[in-house]
Amino acid sequence: METAETVREVFITGLKNAHALENQALALIDRQIEHLAHYAEVEQRLRSHRGETQTQITRLDRLLEGYGESSSGLKDTALSLSGNLAAIAHTFAPDEIIKNSLANFAFENFEAATYKALIVMAEEGGFADAVPILQQSLQEELVMVAFCDEILPIVVRKYLGFRASGEQASH
C-alpha cells in the first residue's frame, strides 16, 4: 500500500473514531445534566458544551462526506452506549459529582488529543481543507479542558461543604 493511501485510511478511520467519541460525549453530558441541582455552573457549561459537541459531530459528518465516506453507525452506537453506562455507574456513587468531574477532565483531554492527532494526519496526508475545521473543534475542547481544570477545586470544596452540613452533595 502506498504511503498516501495509508495516511488517507488512517485519517478516515480517525475521523470516524472522533465522530463516535463525540457521540459518547453527548451521552455522558446528557446523563450528567440531569444530576446537577447543586452545581449550576457545571450544568450551564455542560449545556453549552453539548451544543458545541453537536456542532463538532456535524463538522465531522461534512468532512467524511467530502471524502466520500460516512460515520460508523456501529462505533457511534457502541461508544454512546459505553458513555451511558459510565455515567449511570457514577449516579450510584455518593461522590457522583467528583467522579464525573474527574472523568470529564480526562475525557476532554482525550478529545483534545484526538483532534491534535487528526490535524497532524490531515497535514501529512494533504487534507489541508480539514485542518481549520479540526482546529476549531480542538480550540473548543481546549476551552472545555480549561473549564474542567478551573472548576474541579470549586466542585470539590462545594461537595465537602454540603457533606459537612449533612446536605445532599453528590449532585
C-alpha positions as CSV (number, residue, x, y, z in Angstrom):
1,M,0.0,0.0,0.0
2,E,1.3,3.4,-0.9
3,T,2.1,6.0,1.9
4,A,-0.7,8.3,0.6
5,E,-3.2,5.5,0.8
6,T,-2.1,4.5,4.2
7,V,-2.4,8.1,5.6
8,R,-5.8,8.5,4.0
9,E,-7.0,5.2,5.5
10,V,-5.7,6.2,9.0
11,F,-7.1,9.7,8.7
12,I,-10.6,8.5,7.7
13,T,-10.6,5.9,10.5
14,G,-9.6,8.7,12.9
15,L,-12.5,10.9,11.7
16,K,-14.9,8.0,12.2
17,N,-13.5,7.4,15.7
18,A,-13.7,11.1,16.5
19,H,-17.4,11.0,15.4
20,A,-18.1,8.1,17.7
21,L,-16.2,9.8,20.5
22,E,-18.3,12.9,20.2
23,N,-21.4,10.7,20.3
24,Q,-20.1,9.2,23.5
25,A,-19.5,12.7,24.8
26,L,-23.2,13.6,24.2
27,A,-24.3,10.5,26.2
28,L,-22.0,11.5,29.1
29,I,-23.2,15.1,29.1
30,D,-26.9,14.2,28.9
31,R,-26.6,11.9,31.9
32,Q,-24.8,14.4,33.9
33,I,-27.1,17.4,33.2
34,E,-29.9,15.5,34.8
35,H,-28.0,15.4,38.1
36,L,-26.5,18.8,38.8
37,A,-29.0,20.6,41.1
38,H,-26.3,21.9,43.4
39,Y,-23.7,22.7,40.7
40,A,-25.4,25.2,38.4
41,E,-22.1,26.4,37.0
42,V,-21.2,22.9,35.8
43,E,-24.7,22.3,34.4
44,Q,-24.6,25.6,32.5
45,R,-21.2,24.8,31.0
46,L,-22.2,21.3,30.1
47,R,-25.3,22.5,28.3
48,S,-23.1,24.9,26.3
49,H,-20.6,22.3,25.5
50,R,-23.4,19.9,24.4
51,G,-24.2,22.4,21.7
52,E,-20.5,22.6,20.7
53,T,-20.4,18.8,20.6
54,Q,-23.3,18.6,18.3
55,T,-21.6,21.1,16.0
56,Q,-18.4,19.1,16.1
57,I,-20.4,16.0,15.0
58,T,-21.8,18.0,12.1
59,R,-18.3,19.1,11.1
60,L,-17.0,15.6,11.2
61,D,-20.0,14.4,9.1
62,R,-19.2,17.1,6.5
63,L,-15.6,16.1,6.4
64,L,-16.4,12.5,6.0
65,E,-18.9,13.2,3.3
66,G,-16.4,15.4,1.5
67,Y,-14.1,12.4,1.3
68,G,-16.8,10.1,0.1
69,E,-17.2,8.4,3.5
70,S,-19.7,8.2,6.3
71,S,-19.5,7.7,10.0
72,S,-19.6,4.2,11.5
73,G,-23.0,3.6,13.0
74,L,-21.7,0.6,14.9
75,K,-18.9,2.7,16.5
76,D,-21.3,5.6,17.2
77,T,-23.8,3.2,18.9
78,A,-21.1,1.3,20.9
79,L,-19.4,4.4,22.3
80,S,-22.7,6.1,23.0
81,L,-23.8,3.0,25.0
82,S,-20.5,3.0,26.8
83,G,-20.9,6.7,27.7
84,N,-24.3,6.0,29.1
85,L,-23.1,3.0,31.1
86,A,-20.2,5.0,32.5
87,A,-22.5,7.9,33.5
88,I,-25.1,5.6,35.0
89,A,-22.4,3.9,37.1
90,H,-21.4,7.2,38.7
91,T,-25.1,8.0,39.6
92,F,-24.9,5.4,42.4
93,A,-21.8,6.8,43.9
94,P,-22.1,9.1,47.0
95,D,-19.5,11.4,45.4
96,E,-21.0,11.3,41.9
97,I,-20.1,15.0,41.1
98,I,-16.4,14.4,41.9
99,K,-16.2,11.2,39.9
100,N,-17.9,13.0,36.9
101,S,-15.6,15.9,37.3
102,L,-12.5,13.7,37.2
103,A,-13.9,11.7,34.2
104,N,-14.8,15.0,32.4
105,F,-11.3,16.3,32.8
106,A,-9.8,13.1,31.4
107,F,-12.3,12.8,28.6
108,E,-11.9,16.4,27.4
109,N,-8.1,16.0,27.3
110,F,-8.6,12.8,25.3
111,E,-10.8,14.6,22.8
112,A,-8.3,17.4,22.5
113,A,-5.5,14.9,21.9
114,T,-7.7,13.2,19.2
115,Y,-8.1,16.5,17.3
116,K,-4.4,17.2,17.6
117,A,-3.6,13.8,16.1
118,L,-6.2,14.4,13.3
119,I,-4.6,17.7,12.5
120,V,-1.2,16.0,12.1
121,M,-2.8,13.3,9.9
122,A,-4.5,16.0,7.8
123,E,-1.3,17.9,7.3
124,E,0.7,14.8,6.4
125,G,-2.0,13.5,4.0
126,G,-2.5,16.7,2.2
127,F,-6.0,17.3,3.6
128,A,-5.5,21.0,4.1
129,D,-9.2,21.8,3.9
130,A,-9.8,19.7,7.1
131,V,-7.2,21.5,9.2
132,P,-9.1,24.7,10.1
133,I,-12.2,22.6,10.8
134,L,-10.3,20.3,13.1
135,Q,-8.5,23.3,14.7
136,Q,-11.9,24.9,15.6
137,S,-13.0,21.7,17.4
138,L,-9.6,21.5,19.1
139,Q,-10.0,25.0,20.4
140,E,-13.5,24.2,21.8
141,E,-12.1,21.1,23.5
142,L,-9.2,23.1,25.0
143,V,-11.6,25.7,26.4
144,M,-13.5,22.9,28.0
145,V,-10.3,21.3,29.4
146,A,-9.5,24.7,31.0
147,F,-13.0,24.9,32.5
148,C,-12.7,21.3,33.9
149,D,-9.3,22.3,35.4
150,E,-10.6,25.5,36.9
151,I,-13.9,24.1,38.2
152,L,-12.5,21.0,39.9
153,P,-11.3,22.7,43.1
154,I,-14.6,24.6,43.3
155,V,-16.7,21.5,42.9
156,V,-14.6,19.6,45.5
157,R,-14.9,22.4,48.0
158,K,-18.6,22.7,47.4
159,Y,-19.1,19.0,47.7
160,L,-17.2,18.9,51.0
161,G,-19.3,21.8,52.3
162,F,-22.5,20.0,51.5
163,R,-21.3,16.8,53.1
164,A,-20.1,18.5,56.2
165,S,-23.5,20.2,56.7
166,G,-25.4,16.9,56.1
167,E,-26.9,18.0,52.8
168,Q,-27.2,16.1,49.5
169,A,-23.8,16.6,48.0
170,S,-23.5,14.1,45.2
171,H,-25.2,16.1,42.6
